[in-house]
Amino acid sequence: MPISPSELHSSRTGDPLAPVVMRFPAVGDLVLLTVLLEALHQRYGKPVHLLASGEWTPLLLQADPAVSELRLVYSRRAPYWLLPSRWAARQWLRAHRGPVYLCDPDVHAERIVQEAGLPEDRLVRAWNHWPGNDVHWADWWLDVAQLDAASVPGPARRPVVPPRPRLQVPAVWHALTQQWLQQHGLHQQPLVLLQPGHKKTHKRGRIGTLQHDKHWPAERWAALIRAMLAELPRAAALVCGSSREAGLVQQIVDAAGTPPAGSRVINVAALQPTLQRVVGLAARAHSMISVDTGPAHIAGAVDCPLVVLYGSAGWGRWLPRSPSGNVQALGPRAPTPGAVVMDLDVPAVLASWRALRPRATAPAYAPEA
């Protein structure tokens, strides 16, 4: 059972002089942020506090020893008087005396700083030190961890933290994933994961989805699935997504047609998907192919062999990192206006998938005798 935000808040208290990180992340941003959290944890010698947003934040960080107190703001755009979580954030920030690492540059984060009356000499404004698009997020977060607030400078030591995210995965998530796989008859097959959707899929309806730079049509996903299963005939292709993406995923499943004997194509988005299951599946999968989105960063953090398809944002700053470095990127390296995932063809994606190395440890499925 996932821990609730209120349970997490009440179960952890920390040093009021510990650093506070303010970041309101999407899933992928949060995975990348673990580099900064661990670096500050090591530098200051104490777990950090985090002011954030998103129901995924307490889930993914519930077992992370780098985080002590966590507070969520449930909306930054609605009027202040309507948002008890903003009232609580103001009081919580005022109760702390350590440095505050402000890691969002927008007016909404600035408004929270002003509401709390934080003095400028306690702030580390990370975006005043942004190095540009040539530097990966993980490398930049390590540099941000060395910055100091004027009135509360941190220790001079530089922590030894690898420039790659990591996730602390509760054992129960693995057990629940195994149970789910057994329930669907998938526990003895290699798993190939596909992630065609992203957080803006269907946000503006079907037209907006088709015109988005990360869109890759169902026919190409289906051709890719057929080719992969021809090479891994015992495997199952699990097409992932949120519940609202179940229709999009079903188009891909239908287009894939009848797979080779022994393999299966599954619409995971139609089976009450959970973030815990995404983590559990990625931790044991043979491989994953994804557009540039949060689950790709989760897969990288748990060392799933990974191919990621990029459009206009480019991959230089955003490429998921993994312990083994077993990640292939397709698309432009630098931000490229007008670039779209549609520019990528199936043979190129298939070639990148073939170039992935097998996992260093065997996936957790029981091979046939």
C-alpha positions in Angstrom: 0.0 0.0 0.0 1.5 3.4 -0.9 2.3 5.8 1.9 0.1 8.9 1.9 1.6 12.4 1.9 0.2 13.1 5.3 1.7 9.9 6.7 5.1 10.8 5.2 4.9 14.2 6.7 4.1 13.0 10.2 6.6 10.2 10.1 9.7 12.3 9.4 11.1 15.2 11.2 14.5 16.7 10.7 17.0 19.3 11.7 15.6 22.9 11.2 19.1 23.9 10.1 19.3 21.3 7.3 19.1 22.6 3.7 15.7 23.0 2.1 15.2 22.2 -1.6 12.2 23.8 -3.4 11.4 22.0 -6.6 8.0 21.3 -8.2 8.8 18.4 -10.5 7.3 16.2 -13.1 8.2 12.5 -12.7 11.4 12.7 -14.8 12.4 15.9 -13.1 12.1 14.2 -9.7 14.2 11.3 -10.7 16.9 13.7 -11.9 16.6 15.7 -8.7 17.8 12.7 -6.6 21.3 13.6 -7.6 21.0 17.0 -5.9 19.2 15.5 -2.8 22.0 13.0 -2.3 24.8 15.5 -2.9 23.3 17.9 -0.3 22.7 15.1 2.1 26.4 14.1 1.9 27.7 17.7 1.9 25.8 18.8 5.0 25.9 15.5 6.8 22.1 15.4 7.3 19.0 14.6 5.3 17.5 17.5 3.4 14.0 18.9 3.5 11.9 19.1 0.3 9.1 21.4 -0.7 7.6 19.9 -3.8 4.4 18.9 -5.6 2.9 15.9 -7.3 1.4 12.6 -5.8 4.4 10.8 -7.3 6.9 12.7 -5.1 6.1 10.9 -1.8 5.8 7.6 -3.6 9.2 7.7 -5.2 11.0 9.3 -2.3 9.4 7.4 0.6 12.4 5.1 1.1 15.1 7.7 0.2 17.5 8.3 3.2 18.6 11.7 1.6 15.2 13.2 2.4 13.9 14.0 5.9 10.9 16.3 5.9 8.7 16.5 2.8 5.9 19.0 2.2 3.6 19.2 -0.8 2.0 22.2 -2.4 -1.0 20.9 -4.3 -1.4 24.0 -6.6 0.8 27.0 -7.2 -1.5 28.8 -9.6 -4.8 29.1 -7.7 -5.5 32.0 -5.3 -3.6 31.8 -2.1 -6.7 31.9 0.1 -8.0 28.7 -1.5 -4.9 26.6 -0.8 -4.3 25.3 2.7 -1.2 23.5 1.4 0.3 26.9 0.6 -0.5 28.3 4.0 1.2 25.3 5.6 4.2 25.7 3.2 4.6 29.3 4.4 4.7 28.3 8.1 6.9 25.4 7.4 9.5 27.5 5.5 9.5 30.1 8.3 10.2 27.3 10.9 13.5 26.4 9.1 16.8 28.3 9.4 19.0 26.5 6.9 19.7 27.5 3.3 16.9 27.3 0.8 17.8 25.9 -2.7 15.3 27.4 -5.0 15.3 25.1 -8.0 12.4 26.4 -10.1 12.7 29.8 -11.9 9.0 30.5 -12.5 6.8 33.2 -10.9 4.8 30.5 -9.0 7.8 29.4 -7.0 8.9 33.0 -6.5 5.4 33.7 -5.1 5.9 31.0 -2.4 9.3 32.5 -1.5 7.7 35.9 -1.0 4.7 34.6 0.9 7.1 33.0 3.4 9.2 36.2 3.7 12.4 34.3 3.1 15.4 36.7 3.3 17.5 36.8 0.1 20.7 35.9 2.0 19.2 32.5 2.8 18.4 31.7 -0.8 20.5 29.8 -3.3 18.9 30.7 -6.6 20.0 27.8 -8.8 18.8 29.3 -12.0 21.1 32.3 -11.6 23.9 29.8 -12.3 22.3 27.9 -15.2 25.1 26.7 -17.5 23.0 26.3 -20.7 21.8 23.4 -22.7 25.2 21.7 -23.1 25.2 20.5 -19.5 23.2 17.5 -18.3 20.8 18.0 -15.4 22.7 15.5 -13.2 26.0 17.3 -13.7 24.4 20.7 -13.0 22.7 19.5 -9.8 26.2 18.4 -8.5 27.4 22.0 -9.2 24.3 23.5 -7.5 25.0 21.4 -4.4 28.3 23.3 -4.0 26.6 26.7 -4.0 26.1 28.6 -0.7 23.5 31.0 0.7 25.3 34.2 1.9 24.2 34.0 5.6 24.3 30.2 6.0 27.3 28.8 4.0 27.6 25.0 4.0 30.6 22.8 4.6 33.6 23.1 2.2 33.7 19.4 1.4 32.6 18.2 -2.0 30.6 15.0 -1.8 31.4 11.9 -3.8 28.2 11.4 -5.6 27.9 9.8 -9.1 26.2 12.1 -11.6 23.3 9.8 -12.1 19.9 9.4 -10.5 19.0 6.5 -8.2 15.7 5.2 -6.8 15.3 3.4 -3.5 12.7 0.7 -4.4 10.7 -0.8 -1.5 10.8 -4.6 -1.5 7.0 -4.7 -1.4 6.9 -3.1 -4.9 8.9 -6.0 -6.3 6.5 -8.5 -4.6 3.4 -6.7 -5.9 4.9 -6.7 -9.4 5.6 -10.4 -9.2 2.0 -11.0 -8.0 0.6 -8.9 -10.9 2.7 -10.8 -13.4 1.6 -14.1 -12.1 -2.0 -13.0 -12.2 -1.7 -12.2 -15.9 0.4 -15.2 -16.8 3.5 -13.1 -17.5 5.9 -14.2 -14.8 7.9 -16.7 -16.9 8.5 -14.5 -19.9 11.1 -11.8 -20.7 9.4 -8.4 -20.7 9.9 -5.7 -23.3 8.3 -2.4 -22.2 7.1 0.3 -24.5 6.1 3.8 -23.4 4.4 5.7 -26.3 2.7 8.4 -24.2 3.9 11.3 -22.1 2.3 13.8 -19.7 0.8 15.9 -22.5 -0.7 13.0 -24.4 -4.4 13.9 -25.0 -4.1 17.1 -23.0 -5.5 19.0 -25.9 -7.4 16.1 -27.4 -6.5 13.8 -30.3 -5.4 16.7 -32.6 -3.0 18.0 -30.0 -1.6 14.6 -29.5 -1.0 13.9 -33.2 0.8 17.3 -33.6 3.0 16.9 -30.6 6.7 16.6 -31.3 6.9 13.4 -29.3 4.2 11.6 -31.2 5.0 8.3 -33.0 2.1 6.7 -34.8 0.6 3.4 -33.7 1.6 1.7 -37.0 5.3 2.3 -36.2 5.0 1.1 -32.6 3.2 -2.0 -33.9 5.9 -2.7 -36.6 8.6 -2.3 -33.9 6.8 -4.7 -31.6 6.4 -7.3 -34.3 10.1 -7.1 -35.1 11.2 -7.3 -31.5 9.0 -10.3 -30.8 10.3 -12.0 -33.9 13.8 -11.9 -32.3 12.4 -12.7 -28.8 9.6 -15.1 -29.5 9.1 -16.0 -25.9 8.8 -12.4 -24.7 5.8 -10.3 -23.8 5.5 -6.7 -25.1 4.0 -4.6 -22.4 2.7 -1.3 -23.8 2.6 1.1 -20.8 0.8 4.3 -20.1 -1.6 6.0 -17.7 -5.3 5.1 -17.5 -6.2 8.0 -19.8 -3.8 6.6 -22.4 -5.5 3.2 -22.6 -7.2 4.1 -25.9 -3.9 5.2 -27.5 -2.2 2.0 -26.2 -5.0 -0.2 -27.5 -4.6 1.3 -31.0 -1.0 0.0 -30.8 -2.0 -3.4 -29.5 -4.6 -3.8 -32.2 -2.2 -2.6 -35.0 0.5 -5.2 -33.8 -1.9 -8.0 -34.8 -1.2 -11.6 -33.9 2.3 -11.9 -32.4 4.7 -14.8 -32.9 3.9 -18.0 -31.1 4.6 -17.8 -27.4 4.6 -14.0 -27.1 2.0 -11.6 -26.1 1.1 -7.9 -26.5 -0.5 -6.4 -23.4 -2.3 -3.0 -22.9 -0.9 -2.2 -19.4 -2.7 1.1 -19.4 -6.0 -0.7 -19.3 -5.1 -2.7 -16.2 -5.3 -0.1 -13.5 -1.7 1.1 -13.9 0.3 2.3 -10.9 3.6 4.1 -10.5 4.8 1.3 -8.2 4.2 -1.2 -11.0 6.1 0.9 -13.5 9.1 0.8 -11.2 8.7 -2.9 -10.5 8.4 -3.8 -14.2 11.3 -1.6 -15.3 13.5 -3.2 -12.5 13.1 -6.6 -14.1 12.4 -6.0 -17.8 14.6 -7.2 -20.6 14.5 -3.7 -22.1 12.4 -0.6 -22.7 11.7 1.7 -25.6 10.1 5.1 -24.7 9.5 8.6 -25.9 11.1 11.3 -23.7 9.0 11.1 -20.6 9.1 10.3 -16.8 9.0 6.5 -17.0 12.1 6.5 -19.2 14.0 8.2 -16.3 12.6 5.6 -13.9 13.8 2.8 -16.2 17.3 4.4 -16.4 17.5 4.7 -12.6 16.8 1.0 -12.1 19.2 0.1 -14.9 16.8 -1.2 -17.5 18.4 -1.3 -20.9 16.7 1.7 -22.6 16.1 3.4 -26.0 14.6 6.9 -25.8 13.1 8.8 -28.8 13.6 12.6 -28.8 12.0 15.5 -30.6 12.7 19.2 -30.4 14.0 19.2 -26.8 17.0 17.1 -27.8 18.7 14.6 -25.5 21.9 16.3 -24.3 20.4 17.7 -21.2 17.7 15.1 -20.7 19.0 11.7 -21.5 18.3 9.2 -18.6 21.4 7.9 -16.9 21.8 4.5 -15.5 24.4 2.7 -13.4 25.6 0.7 -16.4 25.2 3.5 -19.0 23.1 1.1 -21.1 21.0 3.9 -22.7 20.6 4.7 -26.4 19.2 8.1 -27.6 17.6 8.8 -31.0 17.0 12.3 -32.3 18.9 15.6 -32.0 21.4 16.1 -29.2 20.8 19.9 -28.8 17.4 21.6 -28.7 16.2 21.7 -32.4 13.1 23.6 -33.2 11.0 21.6 -35.7 12.5 18.3 -34.9 9.9 15.6 -34.2 9.9 11.9 -33.2 8.2 11.3 -36.5 11.6 11.9 -38.1 12.7 8.5 -36.7 11.9 5.3 -38.6 11.4 1.8 -37.3 14.7 0.4 -38.6 16.7 3.0 -36.7 14.8 2.4 -33.5 15.2 -1.4 -33.9 19.0 -1.0 -34.5 19.4 1.0 -31.3 17.4 -1.6 -29.4 19.7 -4.4 -30.8 22.7 -2.4 -29.7 21.7 -2.5 -26.0 23.7 -4.8 -23.8 22.0 -7.5 -21.8 21.4 -6.6 -18.2 24.3 -7.4 -15.9 21.9 -9.3 -13.7 19.3 -11.7 -15.1 15.7 -10.3 -15.1 13.5 -11.8 -12.4 11.5 -14.3 -14.5 11.8 -18.0 -14.4 13.1 -19.4 -17.7 11.6 -22.6 -19.1 13.6 -25.7 -18.6 
